[in-house]
Amino acid sequence: MNIPSPNDTRVPTFYETPSPKNMRGIWSWLITYDHKRIGLMYMWAILGWFTLGIVLGILMRVELLQPGGKFVDSQTYNAFFTLHGVIMVFLFIIPGIPAIFGNFIMPMQIGAEDVFFPKINLLSYWLYVLGGILAIVSLFAGGGMPDTGWTFYVPFSTKTHTNVSMATFAAFTLGMSSILTGVNFVTTIHRMRPANMGWKQIPLFTWSLYATAWVQILATPVVGMTLLLIILERAFGIGLFDPSKGGDPVLYQHLFWMYSHPAVYIMVLPAMGVVSDIIPVFARKAIFGYKAIVASSLGIAIAGSLVWAHHMYTSSMSDAAVFLFSFLTFVVAVPSAVKVFNWLATLQGGSIVMAPPLAMCLVFIVLFSVGGLTGLVLGSAGTDVHVHDTAFVVAHFHFVMFGGVGVAFLAALYYWWPKMFGRMYQFKPAYWGLGIFFVGFNLHYVTMFMLGLQGMPRRYYTYVPRFATGNFFAGIAGVVMVLGLAIILWNLIRSLRSPVTAPNNPWGSTTLEWQTQSPPPLENFTKEPVVPNYPYDFPEKPDDIVRV
């Protein structure tokens, strides 16, 4: 580590430092190896894709305000929900927390100067960008907009004349980026920690990334090969999935969900790590059950890889297989419940200091718990057959992914924003935006639960008149939800021009990233960080936080 001279009082930040080839300006960002710059480039790209995904979601809700296809035809609507799904799953939720905060924060949390493979880190970013570009190009290239949904189910995806091959190759490219990131994180955590940082001294956010990275490495190649098989089937008619040629479309479902259900935990585990890091800080209390949370993270990664076929109860599996996967689905809920219990136990008896990151974590717990409990309805075969492929499934998925992972993503932004940019934001707009979002979110998706129980199918661009009232109400609530989200994000963006400079540790946190400047210097630390014996030791007398 290059330590500045004692006489040099100016600390150069990574914003000012040239790239490895001594270049400045925009090119120095595009070829940078600095994990913090790469994390920021991921952030702006992911927020851009997230905005586009939200716009597509609103367009779908506008179409569903009234039955009968008032604004777009069925083909365009199918393209909307296909691209909405691809963007939100592959370009936002899966990479969001690991790519941004894993890159920016994780090396500092373990006292490292960078990730173990800086060049591969840059390569994974550009693969992510390439995958996003291909997804957009697939809309306008020859063949028409892909209309299969983000699952690319066969035999439709192998027979439709739309541009599915490019869309699946885009998802394949994004999968390669995910694998490289996972390999980089596992190696970094093993090899870049200080000699005096043992496994029980690692912050829980880093632990969550470690468990996630193994799922990325082991599960992502399955979906990558499956997507390539779709391309080969479309190009050469090999007949692996086409029943008219002796293929088996159910085989595709097994291969797809062998990745895509573990992918749920690629999304959820980092979100849980964010919450596990934030709650003890604002409770001013050591996290309850550190070892149990670590074990539950690893348990979720393992058990979550064994329950893929609970998406397939209606696909003519044997009764024994249905029973097994239903049982495993209930088993995987146990480590998730352990985390919720430990978070609540940490808050119990703590000297709680309220701030936007903690408020968002509390919203996360509520929404994620609703998503988890409704997931048991889908995990039980007897009830799943009645609500399978209805709006109930859409509502459940969004409670877990958007209400859970999405809100945790916002909490991470609000928690580490002062560290990343050295600026504080206003608290009141954050609370107002979160309150509006919470009300709109629940009105929107609880209504969809009710529509699903009434039998409304998902993926349809129109519906019978008896679903009209619910869909109209859900559409208005969706607009309220997006308004709250816009306030939350705008509050952060405008803080970049804020005159309020963030101190190095505005929250009184105890993990290593708060021992350096805000924003951090090029190699993260100007002096060797002091590794605590336990990452969540707080003083007996709680300190106040910086309020704006």
Buried (B, 14 or more C-beta within 10 A) or exposed (E): EEEEEEEEEEBBBBBEBEBEEEBEEEEBBBBBBBBBBBBBBBBEBBBBBBBBBBBBBBBBBBBBBBBEEEBBEEEBBBBBBBBBBBBBBBBBBBBBBBBBBBBBBBBBBBBBBBBBBBEBBBBBBBBBBBBBEBBBEBBEBEBBBBBBBBBBBBBBBBEBEBBBBBBBBBBBBBBBBBBBBBBBBBBBBEEBBBEEBEEEBBBBBBBBBBBBBBBBBBBBBBBBEBBEBBBBBBEEEBBBBBEEEEBBBBBBBBBBBBBBBBBBBBBBBBBBBBBBBBBBBBBBBBBBBBEBBBBBBBBBBBBBBBBBBBBBBEBEBEEEEBEBBBEBBBBBBEBBEBBBBBBEBBBEEBEBBEBBBBBBBBBBBBBBBBBBEBBBBBBBBEBBEEBBEBBBBBBBBBBBBBBBBBBBBBBBBBBBBBBBBBBBBBBEBBBBBBBBBBBBBBBBBBBBBBBBBEBBBBEBBBBEEEBBEBBBBBBBBBEBBBBBBBBBBEBBEEBEEBEBEBEBBBBBBBBBBBBBBBBBBBBBBBEEBEBBEEBBEBEEEBEEBBEB
